[in-house]
Amino acid sequence: MSLKKGFELRQVLNYRLDLERMRKQDFATARQDLDRASDKLEQERDGVATLSKDFVERQSQLNSVVELQLYTDFFARKREEIKTQQERVVALDRVLEDRREELVQATQDKKVLEALKEKKEHAFRQEQQRKERDFLDEMAVQKKGRE
């Protein structure tokens, strides 16, 4: 009986497995970045809502145009920060989608090689079984011949 032959593309499969692991890590990192940016955007929006409420309550107490101008400038700056953060969230969402596509592709590539490996192993097992049957048949013929 011959020894079991190894999968010729084992190194390629190992590379694909490593690549898939890296793509999973990249995807997880992109997901975390997006989640953090989304949380920050939500905090900014909550902060503006709180400040708007405070402004409405204090509006009658404001004595000067300077105080009113300070609030106006502050709100304008906050709107810009929110806009910038929204753009960041959109960009990170695109990055996440790119990472997802890369992960899907890496997974598909790995599955193709795993299927090929499985097919080769199945063919090898069938060949081994055929050789074993042939050997047993030959043994039976030789035994019959001796009798």
C-alpha positions as semicolon CSV with decimal commas, in nm:
position;residue;x (nm);y (nm);z (nm)
1;M;0,000;0,000;0,000
2;S;0,129;0,346;-0,082
3;L;0,143;0,630;0,165
4;K;-0,127;0,894;0,150
5;K;-0,026;1,167;-0,091
6;G;-0,054;1,522;0,047
7;F;-0,265;1,797;-0,105
8;E;-0,045;1,968;-0,366
9;L;-0,203;2,309;-0,306
10;R;-0,167;2,296;0,072
11;Q;0,051;2,608;0,080
12;V;-0,199;2,797;-0,133
13;L;-0,481;2,686;0,098
14;N;-0,280;2,795;0,402
15;Y;-0,223;3,131;0,236
16;R;-0,596;3,163;0,165
17;L;-0,677;3,075;0,527
18;D;-0,432;3,341;0,650
19;L;-0,573;3,592;0,403
20;E;-0,926;3,521;0,523
21;R;-0,818;3,569;0,886
22;M;-0,658;3,902;0,798
23;R;-0,970;4,011;0,609
24;K;-1,184;3,920;0,909
25;Q;-0,960;4,131;1,130
26;D;-0,973;4,421;0,884
27;F;-1,351;4,396;0,873
28;A;-1,376;4,389;1,254
29;T;-1,149;4,694;1,279
30;A;-1,354;4,882;1,019
31;R;-1,672;4,789;1,208
32;Q;-1,527;4,923;1,533
33;D;-1,417;5,246;1,365
34;L;-1,763;5,296;1,219
35;D;-1,930;5,223;1,553
36;R;-1,705;5,472;1,733
37;A;-1,767;5,740;1,470
38;S;-2,143;5,678;1,484
39;D;-2,138;5,702;1,864
40;K;-1,944;6,029;1,846
41;L;-2,194;6,167;1,593
42;E;-2,480;6,073;1,823
43;Q;-2,305;6,240;2,118
44;E;-2,254;6,556;1,914
45;R;-2,621;6,561;1,818
46;D;-2,727;6,501;2,179
47;G;-2,496;6,781;2,291
48;V;-2,646;7,023;2,042
49;A;-2,997;6,924;2,148
50;T;-2,910;6,988;2,512
51;L;-2,750;7,322;2,429
52;S;-3,050;7,424;2,216
53;K;-3,278;7,346;2,506
54;D;-3,053;7,547;2,738
55;F;-3,048;7,836;2,492
56;V;-3,427;7,845;2,470
57;E;-3,452;7,849;2,850
58;R;-3,189;8,122;2,888
59;Q;-3,294;8,331;2,590
60;S;-3,499;8,570;2,802
61;Q;-3,207;8,614;3,042
62;L;-2,956;8,714;2,773
63;N;-2,877;9,080;2,822
64;S;-2,650;9,157;2,533
65;V;-2,611;9,099;2,166
66;V;-2,262;8,965;2,240
67;E;-2,404;8,671;2,439
68;L;-2,652;8,601;2,162
69;Q;-2,369;8,615;1,906
70;L;-2,164;8,370;2,115
71;Y;-2,449;8,118;2,109
72;T;-2,496;8,168;1,735
73;D;-2,127;8,117;1,665
74;F;-2,119;7,813;1,890
75;F;-2,417;7,655;1,713
76;A;-2,260;7,726;1,373
77;R;-1,938;7,557;1,485
78;K;-2,130;7,259;1,621
79;R;-2,323;7,224;1,293
80;E;-1,991;7,211;1,107
81;E;-1,854;6,951;1,349
82;I;-2,167;6,741;1,302
83;K;-2,142;6,774;0,923
84;T;-1,777;6,669;0,934
85;Q;-1,860;6,375;1,158
86;Q;-2,144;6,271;0,925
87;E;-1,901;6,273;0,634
88;R;-1,660;6,062;0,839
89;V;-1,937;5,812;0,917
90;V;-2,027;5,788;0,547
91;A;-1,661;5,736;0,453
92;L;-1,617;5,470;0,722
93;D;-1,934;5,301;0,603
94;R;-1,783;5,280;0,253
95;V;-1,462;5,140;0,400
96;L;-1,663;4,881;0,593
97;E;-1,846;4,780;0,275
98;D;-1,511;4,745;0,093
99;R;-1,377;4,529;0,376
100;R;-1,692;4,318;0,365
101;E;-1,647;4,258;-0,008
102;E;-1,281;4,167;0,044
103;L;-1,379;3,924;0,319
104;V;-1,647;3,764;0,103
105;Q;-1,397;3,723;-0,182
106;A;-1,132;3,576;0,049
107;T;-1,387;3,335;0,194
108;Q;-1,500;3,227;-0,153
109;D;-1,140;3,171;-0,263
110;K;-1,073;2,962;0,045
111;K;-1,389;2,756;-0,006
112;V;-1,292;2,681;-0,367
113;L;-0,958;2,542;-0,252
114;E;-1,120;2,350;0,034
115;A;-1,368;2,196;-0,210
116;L;-1,081;2,103;-0,442
117;K;-0,893;1,950;-0,150
118;E;-1,200;1,752;-0,047
119;K;-1,249;1,633;-0,406
120;K;-0,884;1,525;-0,429
121;E;-0,905;1,343;-0,095
122;H;-1,222;1,167;-0,207
123;A;-1,056;1,062;-0,534
124;F;-0,751;0,942;-0,340
125;R;-0,969;0,735;-0,104
126;Q;-1,152;0,582;-0,399
127;E;-0,821;0,498;-0,567
128;Q;-0,694;0,339;-0,246
129;Q;-1,013;0,134;-0,216
130;R;-0,980;0,024;-0,580
131;K;-0,619;-0,081;-0,523
132;E;-0,719;-0,269;-0,209
133;R;-0,998;-0,452;-0,397
134;D;-0,758;-0,537;-0,681
135;F;-0,505;-0,665;-0,427
136;L;-0,767;-0,876;-0,251
137;D;-0,895;-1,008;-0,584
138;E;-0,540;-1,102;-0,684
139;M;-0,490;-1,275;-0,349
140;A;-0,812;-1,469;-0,399
141;V;-0,709;-1,571;-0,753
142;Q;-0,366;-1,685;-0,633
143;K;-0,523;-1,881;-0,345
144;K;-0,769;-2,043;-0,587
145;G;-0,480;-2,126;-0,819
146;R;-0,290;-2,303;-0,541
147;E;-0,585;-2,519;-0,448
